[in-house]
Amino acid sequence: MWGLGVLLVALVAAVVVLVRSAPAVDEDLTADQREVAAAARTEALAFLTVDHRNMDPLVDAVLAGATGEFKEQYADQRARLVREAKRTGAISTGEVVALGVGDMDADSATVLVAANSDVSNNRTGEKPQTRYYRLRLDLVREGDRWLTNNVQFVR
């Protein structure tokens, strides 16, 4: 049993060293990829942020980074989203923990996002629960901006 404890401590120390010595995520990205990554990060955080006390600006933030069918669907669901957030007392604060730019050309990109969100609502009581999300965002360039035209939850 003592040997297992020593092994566990060594493993944790190795992970800490690896994480601290790893380069920042954006260091390996081109300027174009960093631009796409920033837009995807902003949209993912907006998408995962909920506060039943003030939903309108949060919905507006998602719509500001959206386009096409995704924007239309999200706008169409606005009243339901606000109503459900209020009914359930929902509060959610997201954090992007990892992000990868996949296929990309001059006008479109796919970004995979790993995000966590601390969620509280009428069921969780006072202590928020952490939820883990994996998202695929499809972005398109419109003018000088990258906008999200599709969001999918992935496994």
C-alpha positions as CSV (number, residue, x, y, z in Angstrom):
1,M,0.0,0.0,0.0
2,W,2.9,2.4,0.9
3,G,4.4,1.7,-2.6
4,L,1.1,2.7,-4.3
5,G,1.1,6.0,-2.4
6,V,4.7,6.8,-3.5
7,L,3.8,5.9,-7.1
8,L,0.7,8.1,-7.0
9,V,2.8,11.1,-5.6
10,A,5.4,10.6,-8.3
11,L,2.7,10.4,-11.0
12,V,1.1,13.7,-9.8
13,A,4.5,15.4,-9.7
14,A,5.3,14.3,-13.2
15,V,2.0,15.6,-14.5
16,V,2.6,19.0,-12.8
17,V,6.0,19.2,-14.3
18,L,4.7,18.4,-17.8
19,V,1.8,20.9,-17.5
20,R,4.1,23.7,-16.3
21,S,6.7,23.0,-19.0
22,A,4.2,22.7,-21.9
23,P,4.1,25.6,-24.2
24,A,1.1,27.9,-24.2
25,V,-1.6,26.6,-26.6
26,D,-1.4,29.6,-28.9
27,E,2.4,29.4,-29.3
28,D,2.0,26.6,-31.9
29,L,-0.7,28.3,-33.9
30,T,-0.3,30.6,-36.9
31,A,-1.8,34.1,-36.8
32,D,-4.8,32.9,-38.8
33,Q,-5.4,30.0,-36.5
34,R,-5.1,32.2,-33.4
35,E,-7.8,34.5,-34.9
36,V,-10.1,31.5,-35.4
37,A,-9.3,30.1,-31.9
38,A,-10.1,33.5,-30.3
39,A,-13.4,33.7,-32.0
40,A,-14.3,30.0,-31.1
41,R,-13.2,30.6,-27.5
42,T,-15.4,33.7,-27.2
43,E,-18.4,31.9,-28.7
44,A,-18.0,28.8,-26.6
45,L,-17.8,30.8,-23.4
46,A,-20.9,32.9,-24.5
47,F,-22.7,29.7,-25.3
48,L,-22.0,28.1,-21.9
49,T,-22.7,31.2,-19.9
50,V,-26.2,31.4,-18.3
51,D,-27.6,33.6,-15.6
52,H,-31.3,33.5,-15.0
53,R,-31.2,37.1,-13.5
54,N,-30.0,38.7,-16.7
55,M,-30.3,36.5,-19.8
56,D,-30.9,39.1,-22.6
57,P,-27.3,40.3,-22.8
58,L,-26.0,36.7,-22.6
59,V,-28.2,35.6,-25.5
60,D,-27.1,38.7,-27.4
61,A,-23.5,37.7,-26.8
62,V,-24.0,34.3,-28.5
63,L,-25.9,35.9,-31.4
64,A,-23.1,38.5,-31.9
65,G,-20.7,35.7,-32.7
66,A,-23.1,33.6,-34.7
67,T,-24.3,33.5,-38.3
68,G,-26.4,31.4,-40.7
69,E,-28.6,28.6,-39.5
70,F,-27.1,28.5,-36.0
71,K,-27.9,32.2,-35.5
72,E,-31.4,31.7,-36.7
73,Q,-32.1,28.7,-34.5
74,Y,-30.6,30.3,-31.5
75,A,-32.6,33.5,-32.0
76,D,-35.8,31.4,-32.5
77,Q,-35.1,29.7,-29.1
78,R,-34.5,33.0,-27.3
79,A,-37.8,33.1,-25.4
80,R,-37.6,29.5,-24.4
81,L,-33.9,29.8,-23.3
82,V,-34.8,32.9,-21.1
83,R,-37.9,31.2,-19.7
84,E,-36.1,28.0,-18.8
85,A,-33.2,29.8,-17.2
86,K,-35.6,31.7,-15.0
87,R,-37.8,28.7,-14.2
88,T,-34.8,26.6,-13.1
89,G,-32.8,29.4,-11.5
90,A,-29.9,28.5,-13.8
91,I,-26.4,30.0,-13.5
92,S,-23.5,28.6,-15.5
93,T,-20.0,29.9,-15.9
94,G,-17.8,28.3,-18.5
95,E,-14.1,27.8,-18.8
96,V,-12.3,26.6,-22.0
97,V,-9.7,24.1,-20.9
98,A,-8.4,23.1,-24.3
99,L,-9.0,24.1,-27.9
100,G,-7.8,22.8,-31.2
101,V,-8.1,24.2,-34.7
102,G,-8.9,21.5,-37.2
103,D,-9.6,21.8,-40.8
104,M,-9.1,25.4,-42.0
105,D,-9.1,27.3,-45.2
106,A,-9.4,31.0,-46.0
107,D,-13.2,31.1,-45.4
108,S,-14.0,28.2,-43.0
109,A,-12.6,26.4,-40.0
110,T,-13.5,23.7,-37.5
111,V,-12.5,24.1,-33.9
112,L,-12.8,21.5,-31.2
113,V,-13.3,22.9,-27.7
114,A,-13.0,21.2,-24.3
115,A,-14.8,23.2,-21.7
116,N,-16.0,22.9,-18.1
117,S,-18.9,24.8,-16.6
118,D,-19.8,25.4,-13.0
119,V,-23.6,25.0,-13.0
120,S,-26.1,25.8,-10.3
121,N,-29.8,25.7,-10.4
122,N,-32.9,24.7,-8.3
123,R,-31.7,21.1,-8.2
124,T,-28.1,21.6,-7.3
125,G,-28.7,23.7,-4.2
126,E,-26.1,26.2,-3.2
127,K,-23.1,24.2,-4.4
128,P,-22.4,24.4,-8.1
129,Q,-21.7,21.2,-10.0
130,T,-19.0,21.0,-12.7
131,R,-20.1,19.8,-16.1
132,Y,-17.7,18.8,-18.8
133,Y,-18.5,19.7,-22.4
134,R,-16.8,18.8,-25.7
135,L,-17.9,21.0,-28.5
136,R,-17.3,21.2,-32.2
137,L,-17.7,24.7,-33.7
138,D,-17.8,25.4,-37.4
139,L,-16.8,28.9,-38.2
140,V,-17.0,31.0,-41.4
141,R,-15.3,34.2,-42.3
142,E,-17.7,37.1,-42.9
143,G,-15.8,40.2,-43.9
144,D,-13.0,40.5,-41.3
145,R,-14.7,38.4,-38.6
146,W,-15.0,34.7,-37.9
147,L,-18.5,33.7,-36.9
148,T,-19.9,30.4,-35.7
149,N,-22.4,28.8,-38.0
150,N,-22.8,25.5,-36.2
151,V,-22.2,24.1,-32.7
152,Q,-22.4,20.4,-31.9
153,F,-21.8,18.6,-28.6
154,V,-19.4,15.7,-29.3
155,R,-18.1,12.7,-27.3
